[in-house]
Amino acid sequence: MKLLAINGSPRIGNTDQVVKYFIKSLKEHTDIDFEEIYLKDYKLDFCKGCHNCILIGENKCPPL
């Protein structure tokens, strides 16, 4: 089984501890491949709603 956890919290704290506990508990019962992504590690901009990504391609999304 493959499992991906996407952590949207800007801090490492309770959410991180809960995910780690959940994974530890799962590994006791089954064999899993686990990956965790922290959104704070990525530069994510807000969408302007121009629809360029849909109409002419994702690479045409204008920077903010």
N, CA, C, O and CB atoms as a CASP TS submission, in Angstrom:
PFRMAT TS
TARGET T0000
AUTHOR 0000-0000-0000
METHOD Language model
MODEL 1
PARENT N/A
ATOM      1  N   MET     1       0.853  -1.159   0.000  1.00  0.00           N
ATOM      2  CA  MET     1       0.000   0.000   0.000  1.00  0.00           C
ATOM      3  C   MET     1       0.904   1.229   0.000  1.00  0.00           C
ATOM      4  O   MET     1       1.942   1.247   0.662  1.00  0.00           O
ATOM      5  CB  MET     1      -0.974  -0.006   1.222  1.00  0.00           C
ATOM      6  N   LYS     2       0.507   2.236  -0.736  1.00  0.00           N
ATOM      7  CA  LYS     2       1.209   3.515  -0.750  1.00  0.00           C
ATOM      8  C   LYS     2       0.334   4.554  -0.066  1.00  0.00           C
ATOM      9  O   LYS     2      -0.881   4.591  -0.260  1.00  0.00           O
ATOM     10  CB  LYS     2       1.563   3.952  -2.204  1.00  0.00           C
ATOM     11  N   LEU     3       0.977   5.399   0.741  1.00  0.00           N
ATOM     12  CA  LEU     3       0.247   6.404   1.490  1.00  0.00           C
ATOM     13  C   LEU     3       0.975   7.733   1.379  1.00  0.00           C
ATOM     14  O   LEU     3       2.191   7.803   1.560  1.00  0.00           O
ATOM     15  CB  LEU     3       0.083   5.987   2.968  1.00  0.00           C
ATOM     16  N   LEU     4       0.228   8.780   1.080  1.00  0.00           N
ATOM     17  CA  LEU     4       0.768  10.126   0.996  1.00  0.00           C
ATOM     18  C   LEU     4       0.036  11.004   1.991  1.00  0.00           C
ATOM     19  O   LEU     4      -1.193  11.075   1.980  1.00  0.00           O
ATOM     20  CB  LEU     4       0.647  10.692  -0.439  1.00  0.00           C
ATOM     21  N   ALA     5       0.794  11.677   2.856  1.00  0.00           N
ATOM     22  CA  ALA     5       0.214  12.632   3.801  1.00  0.00           C
ATOM     23  C   ALA     5       0.628  14.021   3.358  1.00  0.00           C
ATOM     24  O   ALA     5       1.816  14.299   3.192  1.00  0.00           O
ATOM     25  CB  ALA     5       0.671  12.345   5.277  1.00  0.00           C
ATOM     26  N   ILE     6      -0.349  14.890   3.169  1.00  0.00           N
ATOM     27  CA  ILE     6      -0.085  16.275   2.787  1.00  0.00           C
ATOM     28  C   ILE     6      -0.368  17.132   4.009  1.00  0.00           C
ATOM     29  O   ILE     6      -1.515  17.273   4.433  1.00  0.00           O
ATOM     30  CB  ILE     6      -0.960  16.722   1.548  1.00  0.00           C
ATOM     31  N   ASN     7       0.690  17.701   4.568  1.00  0.00           N
ATOM     32  CA  ASN     7       0.585  18.489   5.792  1.00  0.00           C
ATOM     33  C   ASN     7       0.549  19.966   5.417  1.00  0.00           C
ATOM     34  O   ASN     7       1.524  20.498   4.885  1.00  0.00           O
ATOM     35  CB  ASN     7       1.770  18.187   6.764  1.00  0.00           C
ATOM     36  N   GLY     8      -0.565  20.624   5.691  1.00  0.00           N
ATOM     37  CA  GLY     8      -0.738  22.027   5.343  1.00  0.00           C
ATOM     38  C   GLY     8      -0.441  22.987   6.480  1.00  0.00           C
ATOM     39  O   GLY     8      -0.573  24.200   6.312  1.00  0.00           O
ATOM     40  N   SER     9      -0.046  22.474   7.620  1.00  0.00           N
ATOM     41  CA  SER     9       0.244  23.339   8.765  1.00  0.00           C
ATOM     42  C   SER     9       1.570  24.069   8.556  1.00  0.00           C
ATOM     43  O   SER     9       2.536  23.461   8.095  1.00  0.00           O
ATOM     44  CB  SER     9       0.284  22.515  10.073  1.00  0.00           C
ATOM     45  N   PRO    10       1.634  25.356   8.885  1.00  0.00           N
ATOM     46  CA  PRO    10       2.885  26.091   8.729  1.00  0.00           C
ATOM     47  C   PRO    10       3.915  25.758   9.813  1.00  0.00           C
ATOM     48  O   PRO    10       5.082  26.131   9.695  1.00  0.00           O
ATOM     49  CB  PRO    10       2.605  27.571   8.739  1.00  0.00           C
ATOM     50  N   ARG    11       3.489  25.059  10.861  1.00  0.00           N
ATOM     51  CA  ARG    11       4.396  24.722  11.960  1.00  0.00           C
ATOM     52  C   ARG    11       4.468  23.204  12.120  1.00  0.00           C
ATOM     53  O   ARG    11       3.542  22.481  11.754  1.00  0.00           O
ATOM     54  CB  ARG    11       3.931  25.389  13.285  1.00  0.00           C
ATOM     55  N   ILE    12       5.576  22.744  12.669  1.00  0.00           N
ATOM     56  CA  ILE    12       5.679  21.329  13.020  1.00  0.00           C
ATOM     57  C   ILE    12       5.287  21.231  14.486  1.00  0.00           C
ATOM     58  O   ILE    12       5.938  21.798  15.364  1.00  0.00           O
ATOM     59  CB  ILE    12       7.139  20.747  12.756  1.00  0.00           C
ATOM     60  N   GLY    13       4.204  20.495  14.728  1.00  0.00           N
ATOM     61  CA  GLY    13       3.673  20.409  16.095  1.00  0.00           C
ATOM     62  C   GLY    13       2.713  19.249  16.210  1.00  0.00           C
ATOM     63  O   GLY    13       3.057  18.109  15.898  1.00  0.00           O
ATOM     64  N   ASN    14       1.490  19.546  16.667  1.00  0.00           N
ATOM     65  CA  ASN    14       0.500  18.505  16.935  1.00  0.00           C
ATOM     66  C   ASN    14       0.116  17.717  15.692  1.00  0.00           C
ATOM     67  O   ASN    14       0.012  16.492  15.750  1.00  0.00           O
ATOM     68  CB  ASN    14      -0.732  19.117  17.538  1.00  0.00           C
ATOM     69  N   THR    15      -0.094  18.389  14.579  1.00  0.00           N
ATOM     70  CA  THR    15      -0.478  17.689  13.350  1.00  0.00           C
ATOM     71  C   THR    15       0.612  16.707  12.942  1.00  0.00           C
ATOM     72  O   THR    15       0.319  15.576  12.554  1.00  0.00           O
ATOM     73  CB  THR    15      -0.747  18.694  12.208  1.00  0.00           C
ATOM     74  N   ASP    16       1.845  17.129  13.028  1.00  0.00           N
ATOM     75  CA  ASP    16       2.974  16.274  12.687  1.00  0.00           C
ATOM     76  C   ASP    16       3.022  15.054  13.602  1.00  0.00           C
ATOM     77  O   ASP    16       3.268  13.940  13.141  1.00  0.00           O
ATOM     78  CB  ASP    16       4.288  17.060  12.777  1.00  0.00           C
ATOM     79  N   GLN    17       2.790  15.261  14.890  1.00  0.00           N
ATOM     80  CA  GLN    17       2.796  14.153  15.847  1.00  0.00           C
ATOM     81  C   GLN    17       1.680  13.159  15.560  1.00  0.00           C
ATOM     82  O   GLN    17       1.890  11.950  15.661  1.00  0.00           O
ATOM     83  CB  GLN    17       2.663  14.681  17.270  1.00  0.00           C
ATOM     84  N   VAL    18       0.494  13.653  15.203  1.00  0.00           N
ATOM     85  CA  VAL    18      -0.637  12.774  14.904  1.00  0.00           C
ATOM     86  C   VAL    18      -0.336  11.928  13.660  1.00  0.00           C
ATOM     87  O   VAL    18      -0.610  10.728  13.645  1.00  0.00           O
ATOM     88  CB  VAL    18      -1.932  13.603  14.696  1.00  0.00           C
ATOM     89  N   VAL    19       0.222  12.546  12.626  1.00  0.00           N
ATOM     90  CA  VAL    19       0.561  11.808  11.406  1.00  0.00           C
ATOM     91  C   VAL    19       1.596  10.730  11.711  1.00  0.00           C
ATOM     92  O   VAL    19       1.463   9.596  11.250  1.00  0.00           O
ATOM     93  CB  VAL    19       1.092  12.768  10.316  1.00  0.00           C
ATOM     94  N   LYS    20       2.613  11.069  12.475  1.00  0.00           N
ATOM     95  CA  LYS    20       3.661  10.096  12.823  1.00  0.00           C
ATOM     96  C   LYS    20       3.072   8.927  13.636  1.00  0.00           C
ATOM     97  O   LYS    20       3.432   7.772  13.412  1.00  0.00           O
ATOM     98  CB  LYS    20       4.798  10.791  13.629  1.00  0.00           C
ATOM     99  N   TYR    21       2.176   9.231  14.567  1.00  0.00           N
ATOM    100  CA  TYR    21       1.526   8.186  15.350  1.00  0.00           C
ATOM    101  C   TYR    21       0.663   7.288  14.455  1.00  0.00           C
ATOM    102  O   TYR    21       0.674   6.065  14.598  1.00  0.00           O
ATOM    103  CB  TYR    21       0.668   8.811  16.466  1.00  0.00           C
ATOM    104  N   PHE    22      -0.079   7.902  13.537  1.00  0.00           N
ATOM    105  CA  PHE    22      -0.926   7.165  12.610  1.00  0.00           C
ATOM    106  C   PHE    22      -0.097   6.206  11.753  1.00  0.00           C
ATOM    107  O   PHE    22      -0.467   5.045  11.574  1.00  0.00           O
ATOM    108  CB  PHE    22      -1.705   8.135  11.717  1.00  0.00           C
ATOM    109  N   ILE    23       1.028   6.703  11.225  1.00  0.00           N
ATOM    110  CA  ILE    23       1.891   5.874  10.383  1.00  0.00           C
ATOM    111  C   ILE    23       2.507   4.739  11.195  1.00  0.00           C
ATOM    112  O   ILE    23       2.578   3.603  10.726  1.00  0.00           O
ATOM    113  CB  ILE    23       2.997   6.728   9.740  1.00  0.00           C
ATOM    114  N   LYS    24       2.950   5.043  12.406  1.00  0.00           N
ATOM    115  CA  LYS    24       3.519   4.007  13.275  1.00  0.00           C
ATOM    116  C   LYS    24       2.492   2.908  13.527  1.00  0.00           C
ATOM    117  O   LYS    24       2.818   1.722  13.470  1.00  0.00           O
ATOM    118  CB  LYS    24       3.992   4.616  14.617  1.00  0.00           C
ATOM    119  N   SER    25       1.247   3.306  13.807  1.00  0.00           N
ATOM    120  CA  SER    25       0.183   2.332  14.058  1.00  0.00           C
ATOM    121  C   SER    25      -0.121   1.500  12.819  1.00  0.00           C
ATOM    122  O   SER    25      -0.336   0.292  12.918  1.00  0.00           O
ATOM    123  CB  SER    25      -1.080   3.040  14.527  1.00  0.00           C
ATOM    124  N   LEU    26      -0.141   2.144  11.651  1.00  0.00           N
ATOM    125  CA  LEU    26      -0.398   1.410  10.407  1.00  0.00           C
ATOM    126  C   LEU    26       0.705   0.409  10.108  1.00  0.00           C
ATOM    127  O   LEU    26       0.425  -0.709   9.675  1.00  0.00           O
ATOM    128  CB  LEU    26      -0.542   2.380   9.240  1.00  0.00           C
ATOM    129  N   LYS    27       1.952   0.795  10.333  1.00  0.00           N
ATOM    130  CA  LYS    27       3.079  -0.089  10.031  1.00  0.00           C
ATOM    131  C   LYS    27       3.074  -1.334  10.907  1.00  0.00           C
ATOM    132  O   LYS    27       3.654  -2.352  10.528  1.00  0.00           O
ATOM    133  CB  LYS    27       4.392   0.657  10.206  1.00  0.00           C
ATOM    134  N   GLU    28       2.431  -1.275  12.068  1.00  0.00           N
ATOM    135  CA  GLU    28       2.320  -2.449  12.930  1.00  0.00           C
ATOM    136  C   GLU    28       1.400  -3.502  12.329  1.00  0.00           C
ATOM    137  O   GLU    28       1.514  -4.684  12.652  1.00  0.00           O
ATOM    138  CB  GLU    28       1.816  -2.046  14.305  1.00  0.00           C
ATOM    139  N   HIS    29       0.476  -3.075  11.447  1.00  0.00           N
ATOM    140  CA  HIS    29      -0.535  -3.991  10.914  1.00  0.00           C
ATOM    141  C   HIS    29      -0.361  -4.321   9.433  1.00  0.00           C
ATOM    142  O   HIS    29      -0.896  -5.325   8.964  1.00  0.00           O
ATOM    143  CB  HIS    29      -1.891  -3.407  11.124  1.00  0.00           C
ATOM    144  N   THR    30       0.369  -3.504   8.696  1.00  0.00           N
ATOM    145  CA  THR    30       0.501  -3.731   7.260  1.00  0.00           C
ATOM    146  C   THR    30       1.801  -3.127   6.754  1.00  0.00           C
ATOM    147  O   THR    30       2.405  -2.283   7.415  1.00  0.00           O
ATOM    148  CB  THR    30      -0.701  -3.137   6.500  1.00  0.00           C
ATOM    149  N   ASP    31       2.224  -3.566   5.581  1.00  0.00           N
ATOM    150  CA  ASP    31       3.427  -3.037   4.947  1.00  0.00           C
ATOM    151  C   ASP    31       3.021  -1.860   4.060  1.00  0.00           C
ATOM    152  O   ASP    31       2.226  -2.031   3.137  1.00  0.00           O
ATOM    153  CB  ASP    31       4.168  -4.145   4.115  1.00  0.00           C
ATOM    154  N   ILE    32       3.558  -0.667   4.331  1.00  0.00           N
ATOM    155  CA  ILE    32       3.182   0.515   3.566  1.00  0.00           C
ATOM    156  C   ILE    32       4.416   1.281   3.116  1.00  0.00           C
ATOM    157  O   ILE    32       5.454   1.269   3.778  1.00  0.00           O
ATOM    158  CB  ILE    32       2.271   1.421   4.393  1.00  0.00           C
ATOM    159  N   ASP    33       4.279   1.947   1.975  1.00  0.00           N
ATOM    160  CA  ASP    33       5.235   2.955   1.529  1.00  0.00           C
ATOM    161  C   ASP    33       4.625   4.296   1.910  1.00  0.00           C
ATOM    162  O   ASP    33       3.484   4.589   1.554  1.00  0.00           O
ATOM    163  CB  ASP    33       5.535   2.857  -0.035  1.00  0.00           C
ATOM    164  N   PHE    34       5.383   5.105   2.629  1.00  0.00           N
ATOM    165  CA  PHE    34       4.840   6.344   3.165  1.00  0.00           C
ATOM    166  C   PHE    34       5.672   7.526   2.710  1.00  0.00           C
ATOM    167  O   PHE    34       6.902   7.482   2.720  1.00  0.00           O
ATOM    168  CB  PHE    34       4.779   6.292   4.691  1.00  0.00           C
ATOM    169  N   GLU    35       4.975   8.593   2.308  1.00  0.00           N
ATOM    170  CA  GLU    35       5.630   9.855   1.984  1.00  0.00           C
ATOM    171  C   GLU    35       4.812  10.982   2.591  1.00  0.00           C
ATOM    172  O   GLU    35       3.582  10.964   2.551  1.00  0.00           O
ATOM    173  CB  GLU    35       5.785  10.040   0.439  1.00  0.00           C
ATOM    174  N   GLU    36       5.509  11.961   3.154  1.00  0.00           N
ATOM    175  CA  GLU    36       4.834  13.111   3.742  1.00  0.00           C
ATOM    176  C   GLU    36       5.332  14.375   3.049  1.00  0.00           C
ATOM    177  O   GLU    36       6.535  14.575   2.887  1.00  0.00           O
ATOM    178  CB  GLU    36       5.080  13.184   5.281  1.00  0.00           C
ATOM    179  N   ILE    37       4.396  15.218   2.645  1.00  0.00           N
ATOM    180  CA  ILE    37       4.719  16.477   1.983  1.00  0.00           C
ATOM    181  C   ILE    37       4.270  17.623   2.891  1.00  0.00           C
ATOM    182  O   ILE    37       3.142  17.638   3.384  1.00  0.00           O
ATOM    183  CB  ILE    37       4.037  16.570   0.571  1.00  0.00           C
ATOM    184  N   TYR    38       5.169  18.573   3.100  1.00  0.00           N
ATOM    185  CA  TYR    38       4.841  19.765   3.870  1.00  0.00           C
ATOM    186  C   TYR    38       4.632  20.917   2.890  1.00  0.00           C
ATOM    187  O   TYR    38       5.557  21.288   2.167  1.00  0.00           O
ATOM    188  CB  TYR    38       5.966  20.099   4.913  1.00  0.00           C
ATOM    189  N   LEU    39       3.436  21.481   2.858  1.00  0.00           N
ATOM    190  CA  LEU    39       3.134  22.560   1.925  1.00  0.00           C
ATOM    191  C   LEU    39       3.965  23.807   2.206  1.00  0.00           C
ATOM    192  O   LEU    39       4.180  24.616   1.304  1.00  0.00           O
ATOM    193  CB  LEU    39       1.659  22.900   1.985  1.00  0.00           C
ATOM    194  N   LYS    40       4.434  23.975   3.437  1.00  0.00           N
ATOM    195  CA  LYS    40       5.249  25.143   3.778  1.00  0.00           C
ATOM    196  C   LYS    40       6.589  25.128   3.035  1.00  0.00           C
ATOM    197  O   LYS    40       7.257  26.157   2.932  1.00  0.00           O
ATOM    198  CB  LYS    40       5.490  25.196   5.292  1.00  0.00           C
ATOM    199  N   ASP    41       6.978  23.962   2.520  1.00  0.00           N
ATOM    200  CA  ASP    41       8.238  23.831   1.792  1.00  0.00           C
ATOM    201  C   ASP    41       8.118  24.248   0.328  1.00  0.00           C
ATOM    202  O   ASP    41       9.116  24.255  -0.393  1.00  0.00           O
ATOM    203  CB  ASP    41       8.731  22.405   1.874  1.00  0.00           C
ATOM    204  N   TYR    42       6.924  24.590  -0.118  1.00  0.00           N
ATOM    205  CA  TYR    42       6.674  24.948  -1.516  1.00  0.00           C
ATOM    206  C   TYR    42       6.144  26.372  -1.605  1.00  0.00           C
ATOM    207  O   TYR    42       5.458  26.845  -0.699  1.00  0.00           O
ATOM    208  CB  TYR    42       5.676  23.964  -2.163  1.00  0.00           C
ATOM    209  N   LYS    43       6.462  27.046  -2.688  1.00  0.00           N
ATOM    210  CA  LYS    43       5.934  28.391  -2.924  1.00  0.00           C
ATOM    211  C   LYS    43       4.624  28.235  -3.693  1.00  0.00           C
ATOM    212  O   LYS    43       4.631  27.921  -4.884  1.00  0.00           O
ATOM    213  CB  LYS    43       6.967  29.296  -3.716  1.00  0.00           C
ATOM    214  N   LEU    44       3.521  28.451  -3.021  1.00  0.00           N
ATOM    215  CA  LEU    44       2.203  28.307  -3.628  1.00  0.00           C
ATOM    216  C   LEU    44       1.538  29.676  -3.687  1.00  0.00           C
ATOM    217  O   LEU    44       1.302  30.300  -2.653  1.00  0.00           O
ATOM    218  CB  LEU    44       1.324  27.294  -2.834  1.00  0.00           C
ATOM    219  N   ASP    45       1.241  30.138  -4.884  1.00  0.00           N
ATOM    220  CA  ASP    45       0.584  31.427  -5.057  1.00  0.00           C
ATOM    221  C   ASP    45      -0.920  31.235  -5.226  1.00  0.00           C
ATOM    222  O   ASP    45      -1.386  30.149  -5.570  1.00  0.00           O
ATOM    223  CB  ASP    45       1.172  32.177  -6.268  1.00  0.00           C
ATOM    224  N   PHE    46      -1.659  32.291  -4.983  1.00  0.00           N
ATOM    225  CA  PHE    46      -3.106  32.249  -5.166  1.00  0.00           C
ATOM    226  C   PHE    46      -3.451  32.281  -6.650  1.00  0.00           C
ATOM    227  O   PHE    46      -2.726  32.871  -7.450  1.00  0.00           O
ATOM    228  CB  PHE    46      -3.780  33.422  -4.432  1.00  0.00           C
ATOM    229  N   CYS    47      -4.538  31.657  -7.005  1.00  0.00           N
ATOM    230  CA  CYS    47      -5.019  31.649  -8.387  1.00  0.00           C
ATOM    231  C   CYS    47      -5.723  32.974  -8.679  1.00  0.00           C
ATOM    232  O   CYS    47      -6.508  33.466  -7.869  1.00  0.00           O
ATOM    233  CB  CYS    47      -5.980  30.444  -8.637  1.00  0.00           C
ATOM    234  N   LYS    48      -5.427  33.545  -9.861  1.00  0.00           N
ATOM    235  CA  LYS    48      -6.084  34.789 -10.280  1.00  0.00           C
ATOM    236  C   LYS    48      -7.417  34.518 -10.976  1.00  0.00           C
ATOM    237  O   LYS    48      -8.216  35.437 -11.162  1.00  0.00           O
ATOM    238  CB  LYS    48      -5.166  35.583 -11.211  1.00  0.00           C
ATOM    239  N   GLY    49      -7.660  33.280 -11.358  1.00  0.00           N
ATOM    240  CA  GLY    49      -8.902  32.926 -12.029  1.00  0.00           C
ATOM    241  C   GLY    49      -8.934  33.313 -13.496  1.00  0.00           C
ATOM    242  O   GLY    49     -10.010  33.536 -14.052  1.00  0.00           O
ATOM    243  N   CYS    50      -7.769  33.396 -14.135  1.00  0.00           N
ATOM    244  CA  CYS    50      -7.718  33.828 -15.540  1.00  0.00           C
ATOM    245  C   CYS    50      -8.039  32.686 -16.512  1.00  0.00           C
ATOM    246  O   CYS    50      -8.303  32.939 -17.687  1.00  0.00           O
ATOM    247  CB  CYS    50      -6.335  34.399 -15.859  1.00  0.00           C
ATOM    248  N   HIS    51      -8.019  31.444 -16.043  1.00  0.00           N
ATOM    249  CA  HIS    51      -8.325  30.254 -16.835  1.00  0.00           C
ATOM    250  C   HIS    51      -7.292  29.962 -17.926  1.00  0.00           C
ATOM    251  O   HIS    51      -7.537  29.106 -18.776  1.00  0.00           O
ATOM    252  CB  HIS    51      -9.680  30.407 -17.464  1.00  0.00           C
ATOM    253  N   ASN    52      -6.146  30.646 -17.925  1.00  0.00           N
ATOM    254  CA  ASN    52      -5.100  30.354 -18.910  1.00  0.00           C
ATOM    255  C   ASN    52      -4.629  28.907 -18.803  1.00  0.00           C
ATOM    256  O   ASN    52      -4.318  28.281 -19.816  1.00  0.00           O
ATOM    257  CB  ASN    52      -3.912  31.307 -18.726  1.00  0.00           C
ATOM    258  N   CYS    53      -4.573  28.372 -17.586  1.00  0.00           N
ATOM    259  CA  CYS    53      -4.121  26.996 -17.401  1.00  0.00           C
ATOM    260  C   CYS    53      -5.042  26.011 -18.120  1.00  0.00           C
ATOM    261  O   CYS    53      -4.579  24.988 -18.624  1.00  0.00           O
ATOM    262  CB  CYS    53      -4.048  26.657 -15.909  1.00  0.00           C
ATOM    263  N   ILE    54      -6.317  26.305 -18.169  1.00  0.00           N
ATOM    264  CA  ILE    54      -7.290  25.430 -18.816  1.00  0.00           C
ATOM    265  C   ILE    54      -7.319  25.676 -20.319  1.00  0.00           C
ATOM    266  O   ILE    54      -7.365  24.732 -21.109  1.00  0.00           O
ATOM    267  CB  ILE    54      -8.686  25.641 -18.217  1.00  0.00           C
ATOM    268  N   LEU    55      -7.292  26.937 -20.708  1.00  0.00           N
ATOM    269  CA  LEU    55      -7.474  27.284 -22.116  1.00  0.00           C
ATOM    270  C   LEU    55      -6.227  27.088 -22.968  1.00  0.00           C
ATOM    271  O   LEU    55      -6.318  26.616 -24.101  1.00  0.00           O
ATOM    272  CB  LEU    55      -7.919  28.700 -22.224  1.00  0.00           C
ATOM    273  N   ILE    56      -5.028  27.458 -22.414  1.00  0.00           N
ATOM    274  CA  ILE    56      -3.834  27.386 -23.262  1.00  0.00           C
ATOM    275  C   ILE    56      -2.673  26.631 -22.621  1.00  0.00           C
ATOM    276  O   ILE    56      -1.606  26.531 -23.227  1.00  0.00           O
ATOM    277  CB  ILE    56      -3.383  28.772 -23.613  1.00  0.00           C
ATOM    278  N   GLY    57      -2.850  26.101 -21.421  1.00  0.00           N
ATOM    279  CA  GLY    57      -1.820  25.265 -20.802  1.00  0.00           C
ATOM    280  C   GLY    57      -1.336  25.814 -19.465  1.00  0.00           C
ATOM    281  O   GLY    57      -1.301  27.023 -19.238  1.00  0.00           O
ATOM    282  N   GLU    58      -0.961  24.875 -18.579  1.00  0.00           N
ATOM    283  CA  GLU    58      -0.527  25.261 -17.231  1.00  0.00           C
ATOM    284  C   GLU    58       0.700  26.143 -17.235  1.00  0.00           C
ATOM    285  O   GLU    58       0.867  26.968 -16.338  1.00  0.00           O
ATOM    286  CB  GLU    58      -0.249  24.039 -16.409  1.00  0.00           C
ATOM    287  N   ASN    59       1.563  25.988 -18.225  1.00  0.00           N
ATOM    288  CA  ASN    59       2.787  26.803 -18.282  1.00  0.00           C
ATOM    289  C   ASN    59       2.493  28.258 -18.647  1.00  0.00           C
ATOM    290  O   ASN    59       3.396  29.094 -18.611  1.00  0.00           O
ATOM    291  CB  ASN    59       3.766  26.209 -19.294  1.00  0.00           C
ATOM    292  N   LYS    60       1.241  28.573 -18.997  1.00  0.00           N
ATOM    293  CA  LYS    60       0.844  29.948 -19.338  1.00  0.00           C
ATOM    294  C   LYS    60       0.213  30.682 -18.166  1.00  0.00           C
ATOM    295  O   LYS    60      -0.315  31.782 -18.328  1.00  0.00           O
ATOM    296  CB  LYS    60      -0.125  29.936 -20.501  1.00  0.00           C
ATOM    297  N   CYS    61       0.266  30.078 -16.993  1.00  0.00           N
ATOM    298  CA  CYS    61      -0.275  30.720 -15.799  1.00  0.00           C
ATOM    299  C   CYS    61       0.597  31.919 -15.464  1.00  0.00           C
ATOM    300  O   CYS    61       1.800  31.756 -15.259  1.00  0.00           O
ATOM    301  CB  CYS    61      -0.346  29.724 -14.596  1.00  0.00           C
ATOM    302  N   PRO    62       0.025  33.125 -15.402  1.00  0.00           N
ATOM    303  CA  PRO    62       0.856  34.307 -15.137  1.00  0.00           C
ATOM    304  C   PRO    62       1.295  34.387 -13.691  1.00  0.00           C
ATOM    305  O   PRO    62       0.523  34.051 -12.793  1.00  0.00           O
ATOM    306  CB  PRO    62       0.108  35.567 -15.505  1.00  0.00           C
ATOM    307  N   PRO    63       2.519  34.825 -13.446  1.00  0.00           N
ATOM    308  CA  PRO    63       2.954  35.009 -12.049  1.00  0.00           C
ATOM    309  C   PRO    63       2.200  36.173 -11.409  1.00  0.00           C
ATOM    310  O   PRO    63       1.717  37.074 -12.095  1.00  0.00           O
ATOM    311  CB  PRO    63       4.487  35.261 -11.979  1.00  0.00           C
ATOM    312  N   LEU    64       2.114  36.135 -10.110  1.00  0.00           N
ATOM    313  CA  LEU    64       1.386  37.195  -9.400  1.00  0.00           C
ATOM    314  C   LEU    64       2.161  38.456  -9.325  1.00  0.00           C
ATOM    315  O   LEU    64       1.685  39.440  -8.759  1.00  0.00           O
ATOM    316  CB  LEU    64       1.030  36.763  -8.024  1.00  0.00           C
TER
END
